[in-house]
Amino acid sequence: MDFFTLALFAIFAIFLAGTVKGAVGIGLPTTAVGFLSLALDPRTALALALLTMVMDNIRNSARAIAESG
């Protein structure tokens, strides 16, 4: 699988996982790792999912700090 196709698949998997989390309130890690594991090594899929979750938590923390102060 070439890089462009893999990147599009990863973006779609993360978007789908975010949609599940938005609709249900839980399930981002499970959905993201599950779909990413279809095209990537499970360890790589987990690392990519963790990276997106950490970035999201940093963004949410910054927003909470800005709103409180």
C-alpha positions in Angstrom: 0.0 0.0 0.0 1.5 3.3 -1.0 1.9 6.2 1.4 -1.0 8.3 0.1 -3.5 5.5 0.3 -2.3 4.6 3.8 -2.6 8.2 4.9 -6.1 8.5 3.6 -7.1 5.3 5.3 -5.6 6.5 8.6 -7.4 9.8 8.3 -10.7 8.0 7.6 -10.2 5.6 10.5 -9.5 8.4 13.0 -12.5 10.4 11.6 -14.7 7.4 12.0 -13.5 6.8 15.5 -14.1 10.5 16.4 -17.6 10.2 15.0 -18.3 7.1 17.2 -16.9 9.0 20.3 -19.1 12.0 19.4 -22.2 9.9 19.0 -21.8 7.5 21.9 -19.3 9.3 24.2 -16.9 6.4 24.3 -15.0 4.1 22.0 -12.3 6.3 20.3 -9.4 4.1 21.2 -11.2 0.8 20.4 -12.5 2.0 17.1 -9.3 3.7 16.0 -7.0 0.8 16.9 -9.4 -1.7 15.4 -9.6 0.1 12.0 -6.0 1.1 11.9 -4.9 -2.5 12.6 -6.5 -3.5 9.3 -3.8 -1.7 7.4 -1.0 -1.2 9.9 1.0 -3.3 12.4 -1.0 -3.3 15.7 1.8 -1.6 17.6 1.9 1.2 14.9 -1.8 1.5 15.0 -1.8 1.9 18.8 1.0 4.5 18.6 -0.9 6.5 16.0 -4.2 6.3 18.0 -2.4 7.3 21.2 -0.8 10.3 19.4 -4.2 11.5 18.2 -5.7 11.1 21.7 -2.8 13.0 23.4 -3.1 15.8 20.8 -6.9 16.0 21.5 -6.4 16.0 25.3 -3.8 18.9 25.0 -6.3 20.8 22.8 -9.1 20.2 25.3 -6.9 21.2 28.2 -5.9 24.5 26.5 -9.5 25.3 25.8 -10.5 24.6 29.4 -7.7 26.8 30.7 -8.6 29.7 28.3 -12.3 29.5 29.3 -11.6 29.5 33.0 -9.2 32.4 33.1 
